[in-house]
Amino acid sequence: MRSGAKAAIVGGVFVVVGTGVVYGGYQMVAGDGSSSGSHTRAAPVRTGPPSTDEITKTARAFFDAWTKGDAAAASALTNNNAAAQAALTAFHDEARVGKVTITPGAATGATVPYTVKAEVSYEGKTAPLDYGSRLTVVRGVSTGKALVDWQPAVVHPKLKPGGKLVTGAAKNPEIEAVDHRGRVLTKEKYPSLGFVLDALRQKYGDKVNGTPGVETWIEGGAEGSPNQTLLTLAKGKPGKLTTTLDADVQAAAEQAVKQFAESSVVAIEPASGEIRAVADNRRDGFPASLQASVAPGSTMKIVTGAMIIANGVGGADQPAECPATVPWEGYTFHNLNDFTIAHGTLTDAFARSCNTAFIKPVRPLADKGIAGTALGQTARDYFGLGQNNWKLGGVKSFDGRVPDSSGVETAASYIGQGKVQMSPLDMASVSATVIAGGFHQPVIVPKSLDDRELATAKPLPDSVASQLKQMMHAATTGSGTAVKAMAGVPGPKGAKTGSAEVDRQGTSNSWFTGYGNGLAAAALVQSGGHGGEAAGPVVARVLRAG
């Protein structure tokens, strides 16, 4: 115990005198530091959810202080004084927002929606700023007071941790993005391209002969996230930037992802790797099409099939056992509903997505000591995956992860589970690699714009490529799992369905990748179930637009 502090038992509660420490809800009060026993009982700290009256009064007081520009008073009404004060100060001082009017709506429980109407002013230029957001009132842990639960989105719904609002001369000139045929691409017409166009502007805005305007934007936030323009006070002169996108395919992709919540799709021109469309329909606005890092399920069997063929432990026309289950180092892997295929080939197993057929024949690789490394080696050598070196052109992407494995994780990786992670971009590239016979690193702006170095990989051996095409085509015919989804897609065509359980979520993620009509594409529908039921229709709609 520190010097000068004295301990006592008061009313059955241990207290420390002269240190300000409180135990059991009591605090000793003794001006001379003595332990005379005189004390007062502090008011008990309130607990439980805030009352309706507390929610209303707290929100009103917070709004009043905010509208007056009193960041100190407003932040004192939150449960994170420092972060709130910094954000609210930046709102007035750096974003130059004034004449703020906040109108609260009807509370739902402890959450209060509201609208903000304000005016942004900078060097004689003004523009209105209108938006809606919401806050939640909680009980302070230590004080028991009703407080605003501080989140950056309280200031603006698009604001993330680490971000702030700024107004001034734009750091990069605007761009006029056009597709590979010269047609203009805008966020208004193609909402999914918002992230892409912001990133392209940040990377290339000063390289395409534009002039900056005056804007309000969100700066900072997640690593790699581009600045996001919210308001234009004075327009600059945009510079033209040619992308590899295709307006028709992009339009189809925008419509396709609307079919299912939490869905994403990417389309690629196989012969060049040029990205023709990128679309997402997600509540969180995350560009999962390019940056998701989740298990790809049975779509990974394309790469596993390449591994099997290249290592000489199976082939498209060779027999492949497909029992209902297969053990691997103490764990039993199952097929969907424990189905079996009698006297089938690897093509039959691929077409019907037999898990056990892609685990059982790989035991010879274990005997050679390469079972845990062969899949990653195949992914890197032939599909360009897992090396974190793709350079799309100003837009961040996740390039896949196929780590070395051991034990049960090795078998799980063969069917796209374990620690294997992919994005729709990655799986679209896998299909593109098969139909093209070799890997072309995906790009969204031509390499000629900045002469950046692109990732490379070995061409697929002819025998491997032809057998993979056979297997993928089989999935779209007869009793293949992709027949229904791919109906109406012009040939030659091929596909692979997939589903993957992630973090014990109730319904598996739906995956689908395929090619046809001159395109390769892949889609992910989070919690969408079987691949042919959700992600499949998304891919098919995009392929038909090729």
N, C-alpha and C positions, 0 to 999 in steps of 0.2 A: 504494500500500500504506500502511496506517495507520502512524503514528509508533510506533516501537519494535518493529515486526514485522520479522522477517528471513526470507528465503527460502533454501531449500536443496534440493539434490537428494539424496535418500536412497534407495538401492536402486532407482534409476530412477523414483522417484515424487516429483512436486512436492509439497512441504509448506510450510505457513506456520507459523512458530514464534511463540508468544506470543499467538495470536489464537483458538486453539481450533478453527480451520478444518481440516477433514479432506479430503484428496484421495486417491483410490485406496485407501481403507480403512485408512490409517495416520494416527496423530496424534502429533505431537512432544510429548514431556514434558520440560520443562526448567524447574525451579523458579525459576531466576534469570533466565529469559528469554533465556539465551544460546543460541547455535547450535553448541554443542559437538559435536553429532552424536549424543549419547546419546539413545536413544529405546527405547520398548517397543512391541511389536506388539499392538494390540487384538485381542480375539477377533473373528473374521470374523462379519459379520452374516449370520444364517441367511436363506435364501431358499426359495422353493417353498411349496407348500401345507402347512398345519399337519398334523402327524401325528395319528393317532387318539388317542394318549396326550396330546398337547398339547390337542386339542379337548376331551377329557374333563376334564383338569385345569383348563383355563381356565374352562370352563363351571361346574364345581363351585366354584371359588374365587369366581367372580362371584355365583353363587347364594348362597353362604355369606355374603358381605358384604352382599348385598341383604337377605337375611332378618334379618340383625342390625341393619339400619337404618344401616349404615356406607356412606353415599353416596360418600364420598371414596375409600374402598378399592375399592368396586365400580366406580366410574367410571375409576379408574386402570387397570383391566383392559380398558378399551375403547379404540377408536381415535378417540374424540372426548370427551376428559375433561370439557370445560366443559359441553357439551350434556347428557351423561349425568348429571353431578353435579346440574345444575339439575332435570332430570326426576325423578331418584330422590329428591332432597330434597323436591320438591313432592309426590311420592307419599306420603311419610311426614308432612310438615308441613302441606300444604294439603289433601290428600285424606284425611288422618287415618286412614291404613291401618296396622294393626298386626297382631301375631300371624301373621306371614307364613310360610307353608310352601310351598316350591317343590319339585315332584317332576319331575325330568327323565325324558324318554322315551328311546327308542333313537335314536341319531344316524343321520341319513341323509347320508353324506358329512360336510361340515363344519357341517351344520345340526342343531341340537338342539331338539326340541320339549319343552315343559314345561307343567305345570299350576300355577296359583297358587291357593292357598286362604288367605284372610285375613279380617280383621274390620275393619270401618269403625266408628269411634266418634266421636260428636259430641254434646256437651252431654247426656250421659246416655243417648243413643240409640245402639244398635248394630245392625249387620246383617252377614251374611256376604257376602263378595265372592269369587266363584269364576270363573275363566276360564282359557283356554289360549292360549299364544303360542309363539313360536320365536325362536331367535337363531342367528347364523352366526359361526363363528370364522374369522378371517383372519390373514394374516401382516402384522405392522406394517411399513410401508414403510421407516421410518428405523431402527427398533429391531430388526427381525427377530423380535420376540416374537409369540407367539400372542395375539391380542386379540379381544374381542367386537366385531363390526362394529356400531357403534351406529346404531340406528334407533329412533324414538319407539315403534314397535310392540313393541319389547322390553318396555316397561313395560306396555302394554296393546294388543291387536291393533287397536283402533279409533282409537288415538292417531296423529295426523298431525303433520308438522313444524309447529312454532309452537303446538301445543296442549299442554294440561296437565290433570291430574285435580284436581278441586276438590270439597270436601264442605262443605256449609253450608246455610243457609236459601236455598231456591231463589230465583233472581232474578226469575222470573216464575211466577205461579200455574199450576197445571195447567189444561188445557182438556179438556172433553168435546166432541170434534168430532162433529158429526152431518151426515148428508148432506142434500140439499135436501128430503127427505121426513121428516127427523127421526130417521133410523136412526143408531145410534152407530157410529163408525168407530174402530177401534183398530189399533195396530201388530201386535198378536198375530194378529188376523184378517186384516189386510191389510198384510203385511210391506213392500210397496213404498211405503206411505205414511209410513214412518218419518221420512224427510227432510222431507216436507211437514208432518207433524204437529209435528215439532220446530220448524220455521220458523214455523208459525202460532202456536205457544205463545209463542215469543220475541217475536213482533210484537204479539199480541193478548191474551196471558195476563193482563195487568193492566187490560184493558178490558172483561172479561166477568164481573166480580164474583166471581172466585175468590180463594182464599187460598193462599199458598205453603206447601209442606211442607219437609222436610229431605231433601236428596238428595246423591248423588255424581254429578258430571257431567264431561264433557269440554268444556273451554272453549278457544276460540281455534282455530287451525288455518287452513284455507283461507279466504280472504276471502269473506265472505257466508255462511259455514257457520254454522248455528245451534248453540247448545249442545246436547249430546246426553246425556240422562239415562241413567246406567248402573245406578243403585241408588236405591231409595227407603227411607229410614230412618223417615220419618214422613210419612204422606200429608196433603196439604192438601185444600182443598175446590175441586174443579174448576169452572170457569165454562163454560157451554154456548156453543159457537161453531158457527154454522151455515155450512156450506160449500156449494159448488155441485156437489160430487161426488154420484154415485149408487151406492149400495151394490151393486146388481145388476151394473151395468156395471163397477164396480171389481173385483168378484169374477171376472167374465169376463176382465178384463185381467190379473189376477194369474195366472190359469190359462194365458192365451194366451202370456205371455212365458216360461213354463216350457217351452214347446215347443223353444226355441232358446236356447243360451247367448249372452250379451252382447246381449240384445234389450231394446227399450224401445218403449212405445206410449202415445199420448195420444188421448183421445176428447173431442169438443166438441159441444155442442148448437148447431147453426148459427145459429138465429134470435137467440140471445142472446150467444153467445161463452162460455157457462158450461161450464167443464171438468167432464166427467162421470167421467173416470178418468185416472189416471197410474200407470204400472207400469214397473218395471225389473227385469231379471234379469242382474246383472253381478257379476263377482268383486270389482271394486274398490268397489262400493257407490255409484258416482257416479250422480247423477240425470240420466242422459243424455236421458231423456224431455223434460226441461225445459231442460237446459243444454248439450247437445251442440252443437258448432260444427264440423260436417263437411260436405263436399260432398254435395248431395242427389241428384246424378245426374239421370236423366231425369224425376223428379217435377217438376223445375224447368220442364219444358216447358209446364206449366200457365201459369206466369207469362210464359214466352217466347211462348206462344200468344196471351195477352192483349196482349203488346207488338206482335206481328205484326198482329193484328186492329185494335187501337186506332190504329196508325200507317198503316193502309191498305195494307200490303204483302202481304196474304194474308187468307184467310178459310176458315172450316170447309168450305165447299162449293166452294172455288176449287181449281184444279189446283195441285199441289205436286210438284215434282220430287224424286224419292228415288233418286238414283244410289248406287252402292256406296260411293263416296268423294267427298269434296269438298275442294278445296285452299283454304287461307286463309293468306295472307301467308307462304308457304313451308312450311306444315305441312299434312299431309293427314289429314283426319278420316274415320273409317270407321263404317259400320254394323256391328252384331253379325254376324259371319260374312260381311260384305260383301253382305248381302241388298239387293235392289232392289224397288221397286214401280213398275210401269209404268202410266202414265195414272191415277194416284191423286190424291186430294184431300188437303188438310191434315188432315182427319179421319182418313182412311186412314193417313196417316203417323203421326199421334198414337197411334192405336189399336195400331199395330205398333211404336211407339217408334223411328221412323226418325230418326237423328241428322242426316243430311245435309239433310233437308227443313226442319229448324229452324235451319240455318245458311245454306244457299244463298239463300233468298228475302230475307234481311235485308241483302243488299248495297246496295239503295237507301238504307238508313239510313246506310251508310258514305259514300255520295255526299252525303248531307245533313250529314255530320259529327256524327251522334248515335249511331253504332253502339255506341260504348263507354259511353254514358250512358243509353240508352233503357230498358235492362232494369232498372237501378236505379231510374229514375224511375217505371216501371210498378209495381215492387215497393213503393215508398214510397207512391205516390199512391192505388193501389187495394187493396193487400194489407196496408198498415200495417207493412211489414217494414223492417228495417235502420236504425231511428232510435233504438234503445236507450231506448225510453220506455214499454214495456209495464209495467203495475203490476198483477200478478195478485192481490196481496193478501198481503204478507208472505213470499212465496216468490220467490226469485230465478229469472229465466229468461234465456235467450238469444233475442233477438228477430230474428235473422237478419242476414246481411251480404251486400249486393250492391254492391260498390264499383265505381266507374268503372274502365274497363279500356281496354287498347289492344293492338294486334297480335293474336297468337294467343289470348291470354287472353280477348279479346272473344268469339270464336267458341266457346271452351270454356265460357264462362259461360252461353251459350244452352242448353247441354245439362247444366247443373248441375255443371260442373267448374271449373277455374281457381281463382279466389279466392272464389267464392260459397260461403257456409256457412249451414247451417240446422240446426234441431233437429226432432225429431218434433212438438213443439208447434207450430212454425212451419208445417210442412207440413200438419198437421191443420187449422190456421187457414186455409191456402190453399184446401183443399177446402171448408171451411165457408163461406168468402167466395164461392166459386162458386155453391154451392147456395142460399145466402141472398141472393145478388145484391149483397152489400156486406159490408164488413169490420166485425166486432164484436170489439173487443179481448178476448182470452181472460181470464177471471177465475176464481179458485178460492174467493174469498169475495165476497159481494155488495158492490158499491160503497157501498151504504147504510151499511155498518159503519163506514167512516171517511171517506166522501165524497171519496176520492182522485180525481184527474183521470185519465181513461182516454185512451189513444191513439185517434185517429180517422183515417179515410181517406175518400176520395171513393167514392160508390157506383159499382159497375161499370156502365158504360153497358149498357142492356138488350140491345143487339145483341151486345156482347162476352160478357155473362153467358150468353145463350142459346146462343151458339156454343161456349163452353167446356163447357157442360153436354152439348151434342151430342157433342163430342169425347171427354169423359170417359166418357159412356155407351157410346160405340163401343168403348172399350177393354175393356168387360165383355161384349161380344157378338162373334159370328162368330169371326174370327181374332185378336181383340184379345189383348194380353198379360196382361190381368187376368181373363180368362174363368174359368179354373179356380179361382182364389182366391176370386172373388166369387160363385161358384155357391152358392145357398142364402141369399144376403143379399136381404131383401125390397127391392123397388124403390119409387120410382125410385132408380136407383143409378148411380154412375160411379166411375172410379178411374184411377190412373196408376202404373205400375211404374217402378222405377229401380234402377240399380246404379252405384256410384261407386268408382273406384280411389283409394285414399288411401295416400300415403307408400310406394308400391311394395309394398304388402302382397300376399301371395300370392293371396288371394281377395278379390273386391270386396265392399264393403258392400251389403247388400240394403235397398232402400227401397220403401215402398208407401204411397200415400195414397188415400183414397176416401170416399164417402158412401153412405148407405143406411139405411133403417129409422129415420130421424129423427136420425141421428148423422153426424158427420164424424170421421175418425180417420187417424192416420199412425203408421207403425212403422219402426224402424231395427233391423236385425240386423247387428252388426259381423261382417265376413268371412262373411256369409250367402249370397253369390252373387247370382243373379238375383232381382229384386224379387218376382216372383210365386211364388218357391219357398220363401221364408222369411218376409220381412216381410208378404207377402200373406195367408197363413193367420192371422198374428197379428191383423191389422186385421179380417179377415172375422169372426173369432170375437168380437171386441169389438162390431162393428156388429150382429151377430145378437142381441146382448143389449140393444139399444136399446129 
